[in-house]
């Protein structure tokens, strides 16, 4: 069995659950943050919507520098609405899925490097990048977003089991 035959179903499942969570944000709360050190709900949702691009970068490029020397750090502009978040997420998920599905086992075994200011943060096999830096990263921030939803009395979707707002599966 090819690695992508195992990764794509997990990716599809996690992206569907993530989309359900992003659907719960409301435009009126995009500027809300639980603490002064926390990102806003809109900033967090924007980050989640853009995380699937790391699958494309991790498969198609040899490396990526978050803060290339002599340049401003890479940062996506914050979405202005729930509709913009969902459109960005859907576009990025489609591109990521295509990149993942088209990758060979041999390519997924090759190293990919994350840099910051020209310095190596980590080098991992691309398959590990997909699992940790893409999927686990999205799952982590989706969990944060579910707390933001709860603190704003917005319904939290069922993620890995029922939520107080949704019954079972």
ZITAHU-V422530 format. One record per residue. RES is the residue in one small letter. PSI is psi in whole degrees, 0 to 359 (999 if undefined). OMEGA is omega as a letter, one per 30 degrees, with the letter a starting at -180 (* if undefined). Layout:
res={RES | RES}
psi={PSI | PSI}
omega={OMEGA | OMEGA}
This chain:
res={x | x | x | x | x | x | x | x | x | x | x | x | x | x | x | x | x | x | x | x | x | x | x | x | x | x | x | x | x | x | x | x | x | x | x | x | x | x | x | x | x | x | x | x | x | x | x | x | x | x | x | x | x | x | x | x | x | x | x | x | x | x | x | x | x | x | x | x | x | x | x | x | x | x | x | x | x | x | x | x | x | x | x | x | x | x | x | x | x | x | x | x | x | x | x | x | x | x | x | x | x | x | x | x | x | x | x | x | x | x | x | x | x | x | x | x | x | x | x | x | x | x | x | x | x | x | x | x | x | x | x | x | x | x | x | x | x | x | x | x | x | x | x | x | x | x | x | x | x | x | x | x | x | x | x | x | x | x | x | x | x | x | x | x | x | x | x | x | x}
psi={134 | 150 | 320 | 333 | 337 | 324 | 318 | 314 | 321 | 316 | 311 | 316 | 312 | 324 | 323 | 317 | 321 | 318 | 318 | 321 | 316 | 330 | 340 | 345 | 153 | 147 | 325 | 345 | 9 | 332 | 355 | 143 | 145 | 342 | 154 | 334 | 352 | 155 | 161 | 165 | 319 | 321 | 318 | 316 | 321 | 316 | 313 | 316 | 332 | 347 | 327 | 339 | 337 | 334 | 316 | 312 | 317 | 334 | 318 | 337 | 159 | 332 | 172 | 136 | 117 | 333 | 76 | 138 | 131 | 4 | 163 | 148 | 149 | 128 | 127 | 142 | 144 | 136 | 150 | 354 | 163 | 319 | 319 | 319 | 312 | 320 | 318 | 314 | 311 | 317 | 315 | 324 | 317 | 316 | 319 | 316 | 318 | 316 | 316 | 310 | 332 | 359 | 137 | 160 | 319 | 317 | 320 | 341 | 348 | 156 | 145 | 144 | 134 | 131 | 158 | 114 | 31 | 356 | 139 | 126 | 312 | 157 | 126 | 156 | 144 | 325 | 324 | 325 | 316 | 317 | 316 | 304 | 340 | 289 | 306 | 324 | 315 | 315 | 316 | 308 | 332 | 322 | 317 | 314 | 325 | 327 | 318 | 317 | 310 | 315 | 345 | 15 | 33 | 144 | 133 | 127 | 162 | 129 | 286 | 5 | 181 | 150 | 172 | 343 | 341 | 144 | 212 | 203 | 999}
omega={l | l | a | l | l | a | a | l | l | l | a | l | a | l | l | l | l | l | l | a | l | l | a | l | l | a | a | a | a | l | a | l | a | a | a | l | a | l | l | l | l | l | l | l | l | l | l | a | a | a | l | l | l | l | l | l | a | l | a | a | l | a | l | l | a | a | a | a | l | a | l | l | l | l | l | l | a | l | a | a | l | a | l | l | a | l | l | a | a | l | a | l | l | l | l | a | l | l | a | a | a | a | l | l | a | a | a | l | a | a | l | a | l | a | l | a | a | a | a | l | l | l | a | l | a | l | l | l | l | a | a | a | l | a | a | l | l | l | l | a | l | l | l | a | l | l | l | l | a | a | l | a | l | a | l | a | l | a | l | l | a | l | l | a | l | l | a | a | *}
